[in-house]
Structure formats: C-alpha cells, structure tokens
Amino acid sequence: MEEYIKEEGYTGMPDEQIISELAEVFKTFGDSTRIKILFSLAKKEMCVGEIADFVDMSQSAISHQLKILKQKKLVKSQRDGKQIIYSLADDHVYTIIGQGLDHVKE
C-alpha cells in the first residue's frame, strides 16, 4: 500500500466510490469456491468443465461463480471454438492471491 500511495501521489483518503469498489473486490474473495477457482486458473487457463473437475464441483456452480469473478474483473474469458476458456484477468489477481496466502501462512 505504501508503494501505491507514493506512486500515485496519494495524499488523503480515496473517494467513496473507490472505497466501495475496493470493498466489493475484497468481498468477492470472501467465498471459498471463488478462491478455489482463482487458484485453479493461476495454474493454467481452463474451460468450465476442467475447473469443475479440478475443484470437484458441478459445472453450474462453477459457471455461477465465474460470472461473479468476471463482473469484478478478476477473471477473463475467450472463445475457442465451442468452448469458453477462462484465465485470471491480470497480474494483479496473482499478486492479491499470493499476498493473501503469505498473510495466512505467517
């Protein structure tokens, strides 16, 4: 956070919209199924069926959670023929997962 504050020339509290959006992103990480999906996609890009097999859940449950992750811009998708392939949206997601895991392991 200190680096962010220094890089952006931050001098005070972010506005309410930014705080609200940040809180919503953190709420998204508050579901164990979504965390499992993010860990799966951190390993490799996958379709819904592969993710469902990897986390041992139904495809419908995974699809529902992927929709939420996409809305929060944590996951992205691309069509490959008849399949939709999912991946983490960007390096920030890897960083958030990694930092959270480091924090829990301390």
C-alpha positions as CSV (number, residue, x, y, z in Angstrom):
1,M,0.0,0.0,0.0
2,E,2.9,2.3,0.8
3,E,4.2,1.9,-2.8
4,Y,0.8,2.7,-4.2
5,I,0.4,5.8,-2.1
6,K,3.9,7.0,-3.2
7,E,3.4,6.1,-6.9
8,E,0.1,7.8,-7.2
9,G,0.9,10.9,-5.3
10,Y,-1.8,9.9,-2.8
11,T,-2.2,12.4,0.0
12,G,-5.5,11.6,1.5
13,M,-8.5,9.2,1.7
14,P,-9.7,7.8,-1.6
15,D,-13.2,8.9,-2.6
16,E,-16.2,6.9,-1.5
17,Q,-16.7,5.3,-4.9
18,I,-13.1,3.9,-4.9
19,I,-13.5,2.6,-1.3
20,S,-16.8,1.0,-2.2
21,E,-15.4,-0.7,-5.3
22,L,-12.4,-1.9,-3.3
23,A,-14.7,-3.3,-0.6
24,E,-16.7,-5.2,-3.3
25,V,-13.5,-6.7,-4.7
26,F,-12.5,-7.9,-1.3
27,K,-16.0,-9.4,-0.7
28,T,-15.5,-11.4,-3.9
29,F,-12.5,-13.0,-2.3
30,G,-14.7,-14.0,0.7
31,D,-16.1,-17.2,-0.9
32,S,-14.1,-20.4,-0.8
33,T,-15.4,-21.7,-4.1
34,R,-14.2,-18.5,-5.8
35,I,-10.8,-18.8,-4.2
36,K,-10.6,-22.4,-5.5
37,I,-11.4,-21.2,-9.0
38,L,-8.8,-18.5,-8.8
39,F,-6.2,-21.0,-7.6
40,S,-7.1,-23.3,-10.4
41,L,-6.8,-20.6,-13.0
42,A,-3.5,-19.5,-11.5
43,K,-2.2,-22.9,-12.7
44,K,-3.5,-22.7,-16.2
45,E,-6.3,-21.5,-18.4
46,M,-9.3,-23.8,-18.3
47,C,-12.9,-24.3,-19.5
48,V,-15.8,-24.7,-17.1
49,G,-15.7,-28.5,-17.2
50,E,-12.0,-28.6,-16.4
51,I,-12.4,-26.2,-13.5
52,A,-15.4,-28.2,-12.2
53,D,-13.3,-31.4,-12.3
54,F,-10.3,-29.7,-10.7
55,V,-12.3,-28.4,-7.7
56,D,-14.8,-31.3,-7.6
57,M,-17.9,-29.2,-8.1
58,S,-20.8,-29.0,-10.6
59,Q,-20.4,-27.1,-13.8
60,S,-23.4,-25.0,-12.9
61,A,-21.9,-23.9,-9.6
62,I,-18.6,-23.0,-11.3
63,S,-20.4,-21.1,-14.0
64,H,-22.3,-19.0,-11.4
65,Q,-19.1,-18.2,-9.6
66,L,-17.2,-17.4,-12.8
67,K,-19.9,-14.8,-13.7
68,I,-19.3,-13.0,-10.4
69,L,-15.5,-13.2,-10.9
70,K,-15.9,-11.7,-14.4
71,Q,-18.1,-8.9,-13.1
72,K,-15.4,-7.9,-10.7
73,K,-12.8,-8.1,-13.5
74,L,-10.8,-10.9,-11.7
75,V,-11.3,-13.4,-14.5
76,K,-11.5,-13.0,-18.3
77,S,-12.7,-15.4,-21.0
78,Q,-12.1,-16.1,-24.6
79,R,-13.9,-18.3,-27.0
80,D,-12.0,-21.3,-28.5
81,G,-14.4,-22.9,-31.0
82,K,-17.3,-24.1,-28.9
83,Q,-15.6,-23.7,-25.6
84,I,-15.0,-20.7,-23.5
85,I,-11.6,-20.6,-21.9
86,Y,-11.1,-18.7,-18.6
87,S,-8.0,-17.2,-17.1
88,L,-7.0,-14.7,-14.5
89,A,-7.7,-11.2,-15.7
90,D,-4.2,-9.8,-15.0
91,D,-1.1,-9.9,-12.8
92,H,-2.9,-8.0,-10.0
93,V,-5.0,-11.1,-9.3
94,Y,-1.9,-13.3,-9.0
95,T,-0.5,-10.7,-6.6
96,I,-3.6,-10.4,-4.4
97,I,-3.8,-14.2,-4.1
98,G,-0.1,-14.5,-3.3
99,Q,-0.2,-11.7,-0.7
100,G,-3.3,-13.2,0.9
101,L,-1.7,-16.7,1.0
102,D,1.5,-15.2,2.5
103,H,-0.5,-13.4,5.1
104,V,-2.4,-16.5,6.1
105,K,0.8,-18.6,6.3
106,E,2.5,-16.2,8.7
